[in-house]
Amino acid sequence: MEPKVMIILGSASDFNVAEKSINILEILGISYDVRVASAHRTHEKVKKIVEESTANGVEVFIGIAGLSAHLPGIIAANTHKPVVGVPVSVKLGGLDALFATVQMPVGAPVATVGIDRGENGAILAAQMVGIHDVHVRTKLSKMRREFFFKIKKDEEKLAEKLTGKYYSRHSFEIDELEGSNEYNLEDYDDPKYPDVAVIAGSYSDIKVAKKTTMFLDKMRIIYDSTVISPIRHPKKFESYMEETKAVKLYIAISGLSAHVTGAVVAFTEKPVIGVPCAKRLDGIDALLSMVNMPPGVPVATLGIDSGGNAALLAAEMLALGDLNVKQELLQFKGNMNCQ
């Protein structure tokens, strides 16, 4: 059985983070391989692993590295398959690895998750595979419900410790929420839906959103695009998520505290690509808010203002199950001289 996911570690010392990824892939029944190769010390080994794995049917790569974590970027430079980057905390709280992983030039996107978040790296990889694999989608949906039930049990345990004189527990009817993230699997590939929904959180994010849609147009990918804030217009946002529930993936573009991506992942089990925008603090606030998601709800975060890479990452995901998109992607990357 050929692996669907290839995990590459920059060092054997990163295995504790990789183990989180492995545990998720085992639960989901997704085949994988694990290799150790350094972008700096064994560059040719990395290149050989990536090129041969791409040719042999690996669908997603997970690059796990700390310090000046160039490994995920070198992987992305040598494949047209999607690459998930997991920065590891070795020095500086992992910020050095995070910035090295996420701030990639146009043409080589790396879908970055939070520091040491190996589990989210694997869930994101599974979401990518699940775009064209109904069995993986079903298992992911079950896993998400299990996360919900765990939180519910944690709340019940907490309630037992609350014994204050004025503590008054209110009972909420939440059964209907337990399945709120489920979707009709038959609608997933409904041709009346676009493949991608692009959501900008503000009109000030339009410039980055237009770069994204321009690249999608060039690769002939069908999309819907809107400007809507889950903070200013929560009901309208919820309605939009319901209207687009059968798209294959989302691209959310937002600055400041970047609530848009967090709101999107709360409403969907599909892959969510996040693009932080530079409004204040050179966009670092948006980047950190977007990438550091809790376990179970990853955002495929890209570099600040990287609208073009968002479209390319979307194409890489879609190309796993669509030969037409794959052809357009390869042609587009070839013209950019960055295949």
C-alpha positions, 0 to 999 in steps of 0.5 A: 500500500503506497502512502497517501501522506509523507511526513518529513522531519528535519531532525529526529528530535522533532518526533514528539511533534510528528507523533501527534500527526501519526496518531491522527492518521492512525485513527483516520486510517490514512496510510503514511510514511515517515522520513528524516531529512534536513533541508540544509544538511541533506538537501539532495535527500529531501529532493529525492524523497519529494520527487519520488513520493510525488511520482508514486502517488503521495497526495500531501506532504507534512514538513516538521522542523524547528529553528530556521525551518526551511524544510517545508519550503524546500518540499514545496519547491519540488512538488505540485502537491500540497505541503503542510508545515508544522513549525517546532519550538526549539528557540524563541518559542518557535517563532523563528520556525513559524516565520520561516515556514509561513512566509513563502514566496509566490509559487511555493505555498506552505499551509502552516499550522500552529507551533508544535501542532502536529495533530492539526497538521495531520487533520489539515492533510486529511481534509485535503485528501477528503476533498475527493475521498468520501471515506476520509470525510466521513471519518473526519466528521466523526472525529470532529463530533468526538471533539465536541463530546470531549468539551461537553464532558470537560464542562460537566467535570468543571461544573462539579467543582463549582460550589459557590453560594451564588453559582446558578447553573442554567440548562441549555438545550444544545442537542441540535448543535451537536450535529451542526457541522455535518453536511450532506455527503451527496451535496459535496460534489453538486455542480451548482456550487463553485469549488472555492468560496473566497471570504474577505473580512473587510473592504480593506482586504479587497486588494489581497482578495483580488490577487487571489481571485485573479490567480483562480481565474487564470487556473480556471477554478470556479469560485464565489467571492464576498466581503462579510464580517462575522463580528459586524454581521454574524447572522449574515455570515452564518447564512453565507456559510449555509449557502456555500456549504457544498463548496470544496474549500474556503479561502478566508482573508482578514487582518487585525485579530483575524476572526474570519478564519476562526468563524469559518472553521467553526461552521465547516469541516472543509479545508480553510486557507487563511491569508492574514493582511497587514493592517497594524503591526505589519500583519503579525497580529493577524498571522498569529491570531490565524495560525494558532488554532486549538486542536481539531480546527486547523487553518492552512495559514499562508504568509502575510498578504499572500493572496496568490499563494492562497489560490495556488494552494487551493489549486494543489488541493483540488488537483488531487482529484481533478485532472483538469485543475492539475493540468491548469496548475502545472501549466501556471506554475510552469509559466512562473518558472517555479514548478 
